[in-house]
Structure formats: structure tokens, C-alpha cells
């Protein structure tokens, strides 16, 4: 089994790729992506007891991907 850091990197790569692919869809809406990002950061902030290192890594990888995507898209300030 891969360690949580590698898992976070894999999730990051997949998430960023998926976000980039979504821009080609006719119904792409950056507001939806921003709402998803906000939901992820809220979910991360809950810090639920019992969440394992892999779930934390998954959430972190997704958030990192959204941050990079939104920054590149011009909708997230550094």
C-alpha cells in the first residue's frame, strides 16, 4: 500500500486532470468549480475524529488540485 503522501500526489494528479478536461465541456461553469472547492475546504475543516491518514491525504490532494486549477484560471488569489 502506498504511503499517504504518495496517495495525495496521485489524487492531486487525477483531480487536476479531471478539472482541466472539464473546461472543454460546453456546460463548464467556473462557479461550480469554485463551489466544489469551497465544499472541500469546509469538509477538510471539520477534522472528523476517526478520519484516517489516507482520507486526509485524499482531501488534501483534491484541495491542492482545485487551488492550482483556480489559480491558473485566474479565480484564486495567491
Order of alpha helices (4+ residues) and beta strands (2+ residues): alpha-alpha-alpha
